[in-house]
Amino acid sequence: MSSMSWRKKAACHGLDPQHFYPETDEAAEAAKSVCAGCPVQSACLEYALTRREKDGIWGGYTERERRRIIRQRRRTA
């Protein structure tokens, strides 16, 4: 898939972006539920991990959760 073509297929496409930038991790559940059924969830997550996105829900994960994934990958690399 080209670098950004996955975005057009995303479950969040056309939704209010603010929905994916919750104030707290606890408030992220609504956005995560949209991601849970998304056909391009893994592409979205990899995009965020590669670019070290600091804010928002990407691929169903908060920024804290994405940092954890990066640390785990470093340990197993």
PyMOL Python script that loads the backbone (N, CA, C, O; Angstrom):
from pymol import cmd

cmd.read_pdbstr("""\
ATOM      1  N   MET A   1       0.853  -1.184   0.000  1.00  0.00           N
ATOM      2  CA  MET A   1       0.000   0.000   0.000  1.00  0.00           C
ATOM      3  C   MET A   1       0.892   1.238   0.000  1.00  0.00           C
ATOM      4  O   MET A   1       1.861   1.294   0.758  1.00  0.00           O
ATOM      5  N   SER A   2       0.592   2.211  -0.818  1.00  0.00           N
ATOM      6  CA  SER A   2       1.424   3.407  -0.827  1.00  0.00           C
ATOM      7  C   SER A   2       1.363   4.084   0.530  1.00  0.00           C
ATOM      8  O   SER A   2       0.482   3.798   1.341  1.00  0.00           O
ATOM      9  N   SER A   3       2.288   4.965   0.764  1.00  0.00           N
ATOM     10  CA  SER A   3       2.500   5.491   2.111  1.00  0.00           C
ATOM     11  C   SER A   3       1.254   6.049   2.795  1.00  0.00           C
ATOM     12  O   SER A   3       1.133   5.945   4.016  1.00  0.00           O
ATOM     13  N   MET A   4       0.345   6.627   2.056  1.00  0.00           N
ATOM     14  CA  MET A   4      -0.813   7.244   2.693  1.00  0.00           C
ATOM     15  C   MET A   4      -2.162   6.738   2.159  1.00  0.00           C
ATOM     16  O   MET A   4      -3.205   7.172   2.647  1.00  0.00           O
ATOM     17  N   SER A   5      -2.166   5.858   1.197  1.00  0.00           N
ATOM     18  CA  SER A   5      -3.424   5.430   0.595  1.00  0.00           C
ATOM     19  C   SER A   5      -4.340   4.714   1.587  1.00  0.00           C
ATOM     20  O   SER A   5      -5.554   4.677   1.388  1.00  0.00           O
ATOM     21  N   TRP A   6      -3.779   4.152   2.640  1.00  0.00           N
ATOM     22  CA  TRP A   6      -4.576   3.451   3.641  1.00  0.00           C
ATOM     23  C   TRP A   6      -5.574   4.378   4.330  1.00  0.00           C
ATOM     24  O   TRP A   6      -6.625   3.926   4.785  1.00  0.00           O
ATOM     25  N   ARG A   7      -5.259   5.652   4.410  1.00  0.00           N
ATOM     26  CA  ARG A   7      -6.131   6.592   5.125  1.00  0.00           C
ATOM     27  C   ARG A   7      -7.543   6.660   4.562  1.00  0.00           C
ATOM     28  O   ARG A   7      -8.503   6.846   5.310  1.00  0.00           O
ATOM     29  N   LYS A   8      -7.673   6.510   3.260  1.00  0.00           N
ATOM     30  CA  LYS A   8      -8.997   6.576   2.633  1.00  0.00           C
ATOM     31  C   LYS A   8      -9.867   5.393   3.034  1.00  0.00           C
ATOM     32  O   LYS A   8     -11.093   5.482   2.964  1.00  0.00           O
ATOM     33  N   LYS A   9      -9.260   4.293   3.450  1.00  0.00           N
ATOM     34  CA  LYS A   9      -9.986   3.094   3.838  1.00  0.00           C
ATOM     35  C   LYS A   9     -10.215   3.009   5.344  1.00  0.00           C
ATOM     36  O   LYS A   9     -10.831   2.060   5.828  1.00  0.00           O
ATOM     37  N   ALA A  10      -9.728   3.985   6.073  1.00  0.00           N
ATOM     38  CA  ALA A  10      -9.801   3.957   7.538  1.00  0.00           C
ATOM     39  C   ALA A  10     -11.234   4.150   8.045  1.00  0.00           C
ATOM     40  O   ALA A  10     -12.016   4.906   7.468  1.00  0.00           O
ATOM     41  N   ALA A  11     -11.554   3.460   9.119  1.00  0.00           N
ATOM     42  CA  ALA A  11     -12.883   3.583   9.737  1.00  0.00           C
ATOM     43  C   ALA A  11     -13.133   5.004  10.231  1.00  0.00           C
ATOM     44  O   ALA A  11     -14.283   5.432  10.329  1.00  0.00           O
ATOM     45  N   CYS A  12     -12.081   5.727  10.536  1.00  0.00           N
ATOM     46  CA  CYS A  12     -12.227   7.094  11.048  1.00  0.00           C
ATOM     47  C   CYS A  12     -12.343   8.134   9.936  1.00  0.00           C
ATOM     48  O   CYS A  12     -12.610   9.305  10.208  1.00  0.00           O
ATOM     49  N   HIS A  13     -12.146   7.719   8.696  1.00  0.00           N
ATOM     50  CA  HIS A  13     -12.196   8.656   7.570  1.00  0.00           C
ATOM     51  C   HIS A  13     -13.534   9.393   7.564  1.00  0.00           C
ATOM     52  O   HIS A  13     -14.593   8.769   7.496  1.00  0.00           O
ATOM     53  N   GLY A  14     -13.481  10.713   7.634  1.00  0.00           N
ATOM     54  CA  GLY A  14     -14.692  11.525   7.616  1.00  0.00           C
ATOM     55  C   GLY A  14     -15.256  11.845   8.992  1.00  0.00           C
ATOM     56  O   GLY A  14     -16.167  12.664   9.113  1.00  0.00           O
ATOM     57  N   LEU A  15     -14.722  11.203  10.034  1.00  0.00           N
ATOM     58  CA  LEU A  15     -15.183  11.507  11.396  1.00  0.00           C
ATOM     59  C   LEU A  15     -14.438  12.730  11.927  1.00  0.00           C
ATOM     60  O   LEU A  15     -13.391  13.109  11.404  1.00  0.00           O
ATOM     61  N   ASP A  16     -14.984  13.330  12.953  1.00  0.00           N
ATOM     62  CA  ASP A  16     -14.357  14.493  13.581  1.00  0.00           C
ATOM     63  C   ASP A  16     -13.006  14.082  14.165  1.00  0.00           C
ATOM     64  O   ASP A  16     -12.957  13.225  15.046  1.00  0.00           O
ATOM     65  N   PRO A  17     -11.914  14.672  13.694  1.00  0.00           N
ATOM     66  CA  PRO A  17     -10.587  14.317  14.203  1.00  0.00           C
ATOM     67  C   PRO A  17     -10.436  14.508  15.712  1.00  0.00           C
ATOM     68  O   PRO A  17      -9.665  13.796  16.354  1.00  0.00           O
ATOM     69  N   GLN A  18     -11.163  15.460  16.272  1.00  0.00           N
ATOM     70  CA  GLN A  18     -11.066  15.716  17.725  1.00  0.00           C
ATOM     71  C   GLN A  18     -11.437  14.475  18.536  1.00  0.00           C
ATOM     72  O   GLN A  18     -10.968  14.301  19.661  1.00  0.00           O
ATOM     73  N   HIS A  19     -12.266  13.628  17.971  1.00  0.00           N
ATOM     74  CA  HIS A  19     -12.679  12.383  18.609  1.00  0.00           C
ATOM     75  C   HIS A  19     -11.461  11.516  18.937  1.00  0.00           C
ATOM     76  O   HIS A  19     -11.486  10.734  19.888  1.00  0.00           O
ATOM     77  N   PHE A  20     -10.399  11.661  18.144  1.00  0.00           N
ATOM     78  CA  PHE A  20      -9.200  10.837  18.279  1.00  0.00           C
ATOM     79  C   PHE A  20      -8.071  11.530  19.039  1.00  0.00           C
ATOM     80  O   PHE A  20      -6.933  11.060  19.045  1.00  0.00           O
ATOM     81  N   TYR A  21      -8.394  12.641  19.671  1.00  0.00           N
ATOM     82  CA  TYR A  21      -7.438  13.366  20.499  1.00  0.00           C
ATOM     83  C   TYR A  21      -8.073  13.636  21.865  1.00  0.00           C
ATOM     84  O   TYR A  21      -8.297  14.791  22.228  1.00  0.00           O
ATOM     85  N   PRO A  22      -8.361  12.577  22.619  1.00  0.00           N
ATOM     86  CA  PRO A  22      -9.028  12.731  23.918  1.00  0.00           C
ATOM     87  C   PRO A  22      -8.118  13.394  24.945  1.00  0.00           C
ATOM     88  O   PRO A  22      -6.893  13.378  24.822  1.00  0.00           O
ATOM     89  N   GLU A  23      -8.746  13.970  25.950  1.00  0.00           N
ATOM     90  CA  GLU A  23      -8.005  14.658  27.016  1.00  0.00           C
ATOM     91  C   GLU A  23      -7.201  13.684  27.879  1.00  0.00           C
ATOM     92  O   GLU A  23      -6.104  14.009  28.334  1.00  0.00           O
ATOM     93  N   THR A  24      -7.750  12.499  28.099  1.00  0.00           N
ATOM     94  CA  THR A  24      -7.084  11.510  28.957  1.00  0.00           C
ATOM     95  C   THR A  24      -7.104  10.139  28.283  1.00  0.00           C
ATOM     96  O   THR A  24      -7.871   9.904  27.350  1.00  0.00           O
ATOM     97  N   ASP A  25      -6.252   9.242  28.771  1.00  0.00           N
ATOM     98  CA  ASP A  25      -6.255   7.877  28.245  1.00  0.00           C
ATOM     99  C   ASP A  25      -7.594   7.200  28.516  1.00  0.00           C
ATOM    100  O   ASP A  25      -8.056   6.391  27.712  1.00  0.00           O
ATOM    101  N   GLU A  26      -8.216   7.527  29.644  1.00  0.00           N
ATOM    102  CA  GLU A  26      -9.512   6.938  29.985  1.00  0.00           C
ATOM    103  C   GLU A  26     -10.596   7.353  28.987  1.00  0.00           C
ATOM    104  O   GLU A  26     -11.509   6.580  28.698  1.00  0.00           O
ATOM    105  N   ALA A  27     -10.488   8.563  28.470  1.00  0.00           N
ATOM    106  CA  ALA A  27     -11.463   9.072  27.515  1.00  0.00           C
ATOM    107  C   ALA A  27     -11.222   8.536  26.106  1.00  0.00           C
ATOM    108  O   ALA A  27     -11.967   8.867  25.184  1.00  0.00           O
ATOM    109  N   ALA A  28     -10.199   7.719  25.933  1.00  0.00           N
ATOM    110  CA  ALA A  28      -9.823   7.214  24.618  1.00  0.00           C
ATOM    111  C   ALA A  28     -10.649   6.025  24.159  1.00  0.00           C
ATOM    112  O   ALA A  28     -10.552   5.630  22.997  1.00  0.00           O
ATOM    113  N   GLU A  29     -11.453   5.447  25.028  1.00  0.00           N
ATOM    114  CA  GLU A  29     -12.171   4.210  24.688  1.00  0.00           C
ATOM    115  C   GLU A  29     -13.096   4.351  23.480  1.00  0.00           C
ATOM    116  O   GLU A  29     -13.200   3.422  22.679  1.00  0.00           O
ATOM    117  N   ALA A  30     -13.760   5.473  23.336  1.00  0.00           N
ATOM    118  CA  ALA A  30     -14.668   5.666  22.196  1.00  0.00           C
ATOM    119  C   ALA A  30     -13.886   5.631  20.874  1.00  0.00           C
ATOM    120  O   ALA A  30     -14.313   4.997  19.909  1.00  0.00           O
ATOM    121  N   ALA A  31     -12.753   6.311  20.844  1.00  0.00           N
ATOM    122  CA  ALA A  31     -11.922   6.311  19.637  1.00  0.00           C
ATOM    123  C   ALA A  31     -11.360   4.917  19.383  1.00  0.00           C
ATOM    124  O   ALA A  31     -11.319   4.463  18.240  1.00  0.00           O
ATOM    125  N   LYS A  32     -10.934   4.248  20.427  1.00  0.00           N
ATOM    126  CA  LYS A  32     -10.377   2.901  20.285  1.00  0.00           C
ATOM    127  C   LYS A  32     -11.415   1.929  19.733  1.00  0.00           C
ATOM    128  O   LYS A  32     -11.074   0.993  19.009  1.00  0.00           O
ATOM    129  N   SER A  33     -12.675   2.151  20.076  1.00  0.00           N
ATOM    130  CA  SER A  33     -13.720   1.252  19.566  1.00  0.00           C
ATOM    131  C   SER A  33     -13.902   1.423  18.060  1.00  0.00           C
ATOM    132  O   SER A  33     -14.240   0.459  17.372  1.00  0.00           O
ATOM    133  N   VAL A  34     -13.687   2.623  17.536  1.00  0.00           N
ATOM    134  CA  VAL A  34     -13.731   2.844  16.090  1.00  0.00           C
ATOM    135  C   VAL A  34     -12.559   2.094  15.442  1.00  0.00           C
ATOM    136  O   VAL A  34     -12.722   1.438  14.413  1.00  0.00           O
ATOM    137  N   CYS A  35     -11.397   2.200  16.052  1.00  0.00           N
ATOM    138  CA  CYS A  35     -10.198   1.548  15.519  1.00  0.00           C
ATOM    139  C   CYS A  35     -10.318   0.024  15.540  1.00  0.00           C
ATOM    140  O   CYS A  35      -9.769  -0.656  14.673  1.00  0.00           O
ATOM    141  N   ALA A  36     -11.026  -0.501  16.515  1.00  0.00           N
ATOM    142  CA  ALA A  36     -11.117  -1.954  16.681  1.00  0.00           C
ATOM    143  C   ALA A  36     -11.669  -2.648  15.439  1.00  0.00           C
ATOM    144  O   ALA A  36     -11.284  -3.779  15.142  1.00  0.00           O
ATOM    145  N   GLY A  37     -12.554  -1.994  14.720  1.00  0.00           N
ATOM    146  CA  GLY A  37     -13.131  -2.601  13.529  1.00  0.00           C
ATOM    147  C   GLY A  37     -12.563  -2.065  12.229  1.00  0.00           C
ATOM    148  O   GLY A  37     -13.142  -2.266  11.162  1.00  0.00           O
ATOM    149  N   CYS A  38     -11.452  -1.394  12.316  1.00  0.00           N
ATOM    150  CA  CYS A  38     -10.884  -0.731  11.138  1.00  0.00           C
ATOM    151  C   CYS A  38     -10.062  -1.704  10.287  1.00  0.00           C
ATOM    152  O   CYS A  38      -9.236  -2.450  10.812  1.00  0.00           O
ATOM    153  N   PRO A  39     -10.295  -1.691   8.964  1.00  0.00           N
ATOM    154  CA  PRO A  39      -9.551  -2.600   8.085  1.00  0.00           C
ATOM    155  C   PRO A  39      -8.082  -2.227   7.898  1.00  0.00           C
ATOM    156  O   PRO A  39      -7.298  -3.046   7.419  1.00  0.00           O
ATOM    157  N   VAL A  40      -7.701  -1.016   8.263  1.00  0.00           N
ATOM    158  CA  VAL A  40      -6.308  -0.581   8.088  1.00  0.00           C
ATOM    159  C   VAL A  40      -5.658  -0.229   9.418  1.00  0.00           C
ATOM    160  O   VAL A  40      -4.728   0.577   9.463  1.00  0.00           O
ATOM    161  N   GLN A  41      -6.134  -0.818  10.484  1.00  0.00           N
ATOM    162  CA  GLN A  41      -5.619  -0.528  11.825  1.00  0.00           C
ATOM    163  C   GLN A  41      -4.106  -0.726  11.913  1.00  0.00           C
ATOM    164  O   GLN A  41      -3.412   0.120  12.478  1.00  0.00           O
ATOM    165  N   SER A  42      -3.587  -1.814  11.372  1.00  0.00           N
ATOM    166  CA  SER A  42      -2.148  -2.074  11.483  1.00  0.00           C
ATOM    167  C   SER A  42      -1.327  -1.057  10.695  1.00  0.00           C
ATOM    168  O   SER A  42      -0.260  -0.647  11.151  1.00  0.00           O
ATOM    169  N   ALA A  43      -1.801  -0.645   9.529  1.00  0.00           N
ATOM    170  CA  ALA A  43      -1.084   0.377   8.748  1.00  0.00           C
ATOM    171  C   ALA A  43      -1.059   1.702   9.507  1.00  0.00           C
ATOM    172  O   ALA A  43      -0.048   2.403   9.513  1.00  0.00           O
ATOM    173  N   CYS A  44      -2.160   2.032  10.136  1.00  0.00           N
ATOM    174  CA  CYS A  44      -2.257   3.264  10.916  1.00  0.00           C
ATOM    175  C   CYS A  44      -1.293   3.229  12.097  1.00  0.00           C
ATOM    176  O   CYS A  44      -0.590   4.203  12.366  1.00  0.00           O
ATOM    177  N   LEU A  45      -1.267   2.107  12.793  1.00  0.00           N
ATOM    178  CA  LEU A  45      -0.367   1.966  13.939  1.00  0.00           C
ATOM    179  C   LEU A  45       1.087   2.080  13.495  1.00  0.00           C
ATOM    180  O   LEU A  45       1.873   2.788  14.124  1.00  0.00           O
ATOM    181  N   GLU A  46       1.448   1.392  12.425  1.00  0.00           N
ATOM    182  CA  GLU A  46       2.834   1.450  11.948  1.00  0.00           C
ATOM    183  C   GLU A  46       3.216   2.864  11.515  1.00  0.00           C
ATOM    184  O   GLU A  46       4.345   3.304  11.735  1.00  0.00           O
ATOM    185  N   TYR A  47       2.276   3.567  10.904  1.00  0.00           N
ATOM    186  CA  TYR A  47       2.511   4.969  10.520  1.00  0.00           C
ATOM    187  C   TYR A  47       2.871   5.789  11.758  1.00  0.00           C
ATOM    188  O   TYR A  47       3.842   6.546  11.751  1.00  0.00           O
ATOM    189  N   ALA A  48       2.080   5.629  12.817  1.00  0.00           N
ATOM    190  CA  ALA A  48       2.307   6.396  14.044  1.00  0.00           C
ATOM    191  C   ALA A  48       3.608   5.993  14.724  1.00  0.00           C
ATOM    192  O   ALA A  48       4.330   6.851  15.233  1.00  0.00           O
ATOM    193  N   LEU A  49       3.911   4.714  14.739  1.00  0.00           N
ATOM    194  CA  LEU A  49       5.147   4.245  15.373  1.00  0.00           C
ATOM    195  C   LEU A  49       6.373   4.759  14.622  1.00  0.00           C
ATOM    196  O   LEU A  49       7.349   5.193  15.233  1.00  0.00           O
ATOM    197  N   THR A  50       6.312   4.707  13.315  1.00  0.00           N
ATOM    198  CA  THR A  50       7.429   5.158  12.481  1.00  0.00           C
ATOM    199  C   THR A  50       7.690   6.647  12.660  1.00  0.00           C
ATOM    200  O   THR A  50       8.840   7.086  12.680  1.00  0.00           O
ATOM    201  N   ARG A  51       6.628   7.411  12.789  1.00  0.00           N
ATOM    202  CA  ARG A  51       6.752   8.867  12.886  1.00  0.00           C
ATOM    203  C   ARG A  51       6.755   9.382  14.320  1.00  0.00           C
ATOM    204  O   ARG A  51       6.817  10.588  14.556  1.00  0.00           O
ATOM    205  N   ARG A  52       6.688   8.464  15.266  1.00  0.00           N
ATOM    206  CA  ARG A  52       6.700   8.819  16.694  1.00  0.00           C
ATOM    207  C   ARG A  52       5.627   9.863  17.022  1.00  0.00           C
ATOM    208  O   ARG A  52       5.884  10.862  17.695  1.00  0.00           O
ATOM    209  N   GLU A  53       4.414   9.593  16.520  1.00  0.00           N
ATOM    210  CA  GLU A  53       3.295  10.497  16.808  1.00  0.00           C
ATOM    211  C   GLU A  53       3.143  10.644  18.322  1.00  0.00           C
ATOM    212  O   GLU A  53       3.085   9.652  19.049  1.00  0.00           O
ATOM    213  N   LYS A  54       3.081  11.851  18.773  1.00  0.00           N
ATOM    214  CA  LYS A  54       3.019  12.127  20.212  1.00  0.00           C
ATOM    215  C   LYS A  54       1.599  12.219  20.747  1.00  0.00           C
ATOM    216  O   LYS A  54       1.372  11.983  21.934  1.00  0.00           O
ATOM    217  N   ASP A  55       0.655  12.553  19.906  1.00  0.00           N
ATOM    218  CA  ASP A  55      -0.702  12.801  20.372  1.00  0.00           C
ATOM    219  C   ASP A  55      -1.697  11.931  19.625  1.00  0.00           C
ATOM    220  O   ASP A  55      -1.451  11.479  18.506  1.00  0.00           O
ATOM    221  N   GLY A  56      -2.821  11.715  20.277  1.00  0.00           N
ATOM    222  CA  GLY A  56      -3.940  11.070  19.614  1.00  0.00           C
ATOM    223  C   GLY A  56      -3.928   9.553  19.667  1.00  0.00           C
ATOM    224  O   GLY A  56      -2.982   8.914  20.129  1.00  0.00           O
ATOM    225  N   ILE A  57      -5.027   9.015  19.169  1.00  0.00           N
ATOM    226  CA  ILE A  57      -5.202   7.575  19.053  1.00  0.00           C
ATOM    227  C   ILE A  57      -4.864   7.202  17.615  1.00  0.00           C
ATOM    228  O   ILE A  57      -5.460   7.725  16.673  1.00  0.00           O
ATOM    229  N   TRP A  58      -3.923   6.312  17.456  1.00  0.00           N
ATOM    230  CA  TRP A  58      -3.501   5.842  16.136  1.00  0.00           C
ATOM    231  C   TRP A  58      -3.499   4.325  16.173  1.00  0.00           C
ATOM    232  O   TRP A  58      -2.862   3.729  17.042  1.00  0.00           O
ATOM    233  N   GLY A  59      -4.183   3.706  15.266  1.00  0.00           N
ATOM    234  CA  GLY A  59      -4.212   2.247  15.217  1.00  0.00           C
ATOM    235  C   GLY A  59      -4.788   1.622  16.469  1.00  0.00           C
ATOM    236  O   GLY A  59      -4.506   0.465  16.779  1.00  0.00           O
ATOM    237  N   GLY A  60      -5.591   2.382  17.188  1.00  0.00           N
ATOM    238  CA  GLY A  60      -6.222   1.860  18.395  1.00  0.00           C
ATOM    239  C   GLY A  60      -5.374   1.973  19.652  1.00  0.00           C
ATOM    240  O   GLY A  60      -5.716   1.387  20.679  1.00  0.00           O
ATOM    241  N   TYR A  61      -4.273   2.718  19.588  1.00  0.00           N
ATOM    242  CA  TYR A  61      -3.368   2.830  20.728  1.00  0.00           C
ATOM    243  C   TYR A  61      -3.131   4.284  21.108  1.00  0.00           C
ATOM    244  O   TYR A  61      -3.062   5.163  20.248  1.00  0.00           O
ATOM    245  N   THR A  62      -3.008   4.522  22.403  1.00  0.00           N
ATOM    246  CA  THR A  62      -2.665   5.849  22.909  1.00  0.00           C
ATOM    247  C   THR A  62      -1.165   6.063  22.745  1.00  0.00           C
ATOM    248  O   THR A  62      -0.431   5.133  22.411  1.00  0.00           O
ATOM    249  N   GLU A  63      -0.727   7.265  22.976  1.00  0.00           N
ATOM    250  CA  GLU A  63       0.699   7.587  22.874  1.00  0.00           C
ATOM    251  C   GLU A  63       1.497   6.756  23.872  1.00  0.00           C
ATOM    252  O   GLU A  63       2.578   6.270  23.538  1.00  0.00           O
ATOM    253  N   ARG A  64       0.996   6.587  25.064  1.00  0.00           N
ATOM    254  CA  ARG A  64       1.673   5.779  26.091  1.00  0.00           C
ATOM    255  C   ARG A  64       1.801   4.318  25.633  1.00  0.00           C
ATOM    256  O   ARG A  64       2.853   3.697  25.791  1.00  0.00           O
ATOM    257  N   GLU A  65       0.732   3.792  25.074  1.00  0.00           N
ATOM    258  CA  GLU A  65       0.757   2.406  24.591  1.00  0.00           C
ATOM    259  C   GLU A  65       1.718   2.232  23.417  1.00  0.00           C
ATOM    260  O   GLU A  65       2.381   1.202  23.295  1.00  0.00           O
ATOM    261  N   ARG A  66       1.788   3.240  22.560  1.00  0.00           N
ATOM    262  CA  ARG A  66       2.718   3.169  21.427  1.00  0.00           C
ATOM    263  C   ARG A  66       4.164   3.212  21.901  1.00  0.00           C
ATOM    264  O   ARG A  66       5.016   2.523  21.340  1.00  0.00           O
ATOM    265  N   ARG A  67       4.454   4.006  22.919  1.00  0.00           N
ATOM    266  CA  ARG A  67       5.809   4.027  23.488  1.00  0.00           C
ATOM    267  C   ARG A  67       6.177   2.650  24.026  1.00  0.00           C
ATOM    268  O   ARG A  67       7.312   2.200  23.868  1.00  0.00           O
ATOM    269  N   ARG A  68       5.223   1.989  24.658  1.00  0.00           N
ATOM    270  CA  ARG A  68       5.454   0.644  25.188  1.00  0.00           C
ATOM    271  C   ARG A  68       5.784  -0.338  24.057  1.00  0.00           C
ATOM    272  O   ARG A  68       6.681  -1.169  24.198  1.00  0.00           O
ATOM    273  N   ILE A  69       5.069  -0.243  22.951  1.00  0.00           N
ATOM    274  CA  ILE A  69       5.332  -1.110  21.801  1.00  0.00           C
ATOM    275  C   ILE A  69       6.747  -0.881  21.278  1.00  0.00           C
ATOM    276  O   ILE A  69       7.465  -1.833  20.975  1.00  0.00           O
ATOM    277  N   ILE A  70       7.135   0.368  21.177  1.00  0.00           N
ATOM    278  CA  ILE A  70       8.486   0.698  20.686  1.00  0.00           C
ATOM    279  C   ILE A  70       9.547   0.112  21.615  1.00  0.00           C
ATOM    280  O   ILE A  70      10.534  -0.459  21.150  1.00  0.00           O
ATOM    281  N   ARG A  71       9.350   0.249  22.909  1.00  0.00           N
ATOM    282  CA  ARG A  71      10.316  -0.313  23.876  1.00  0.00           C
ATOM    283  C   ARG A  71      10.387  -1.835  23.746  1.00  0.00           C
ATOM    284  O   ARG A  71      11.475  -2.411  23.775  1.00  0.00           O
ATOM    285  N   GLN A  72       9.232  -2.486  23.603  1.00  0.00           N
ATOM    286  CA  GLN A  72       9.220  -3.941  23.454  1.00  0.00           C
ATOM    287  C   GLN A  72       9.931  -4.371  22.188  1.00  0.00           C
ATOM    288  O   GLN A  72      10.661  -5.362  22.189  1.00  0.00           O
ATOM    289  N   ARG A  73       9.726  -3.642  21.119  1.00  0.00           N
ATOM    290  CA  ARG A  73      10.390  -3.985  19.853  1.00  0.00           C
ATOM    291  C   ARG A  73      11.898  -3.827  19.969  1.00  0.00           C
ATOM    292  O   ARG A  73      12.651  -4.632  19.421  1.00  0.00           O
ATOM    293  N   ARG A  74      12.341  -2.804  20.670  1.00  0.00           N
ATOM    294  CA  ARG A  74      13.783  -2.606  20.849  1.00  0.00           C
ATOM    295  C   ARG A  74      14.394  -3.763  21.628  1.00  0.00           C
ATOM    296  O   ARG A  74      15.491  -4.219  21.309  1.00  0.00           O
ATOM    297  N   ARG A  75      13.688  -4.236  22.648  1.00  0.00           N
ATOM    298  CA  ARG A  75      14.199  -5.343  23.464  1.00  0.00           C
ATOM    299  C   ARG A  75      14.293  -6.631  22.689  1.00  0.00           C
ATOM    300  O   ARG A  75      15.201  -7.427  22.925  1.00  0.00           O
ATOM    301  N   THR A  76      13.370  -6.858  21.763  1.00  0.00           N
ATOM    302  CA  THR A  76      13.359  -8.113  21.031  1.00  0.00           C
ATOM    303  C   THR A  76      14.154  -8.045  19.732  1.00  0.00           C
ATOM    304  O   THR A  76      14.332  -9.060  19.058  1.00  0.00           O
ATOM    305  N   ALA A  77      14.631  -6.855  19.377  1.00  0.00           N
ATOM    306  CA  ALA A  77      15.397  -6.701  18.113  1.00  0.00           C
ATOM    307  C   ALA A  77      16.814  -7.220  18.263  1.00  0.00           C
ATOM    308  O   ALA A  77      17.593  -7.171  17.312  1.00  0.00           O
TER     309      ALA A  77
END
""", "prot")
cmd.dss("prot")
cmd.show_as("cartoon", "prot")
cmd.util.cbc("prot")
cmd.orient("prot")
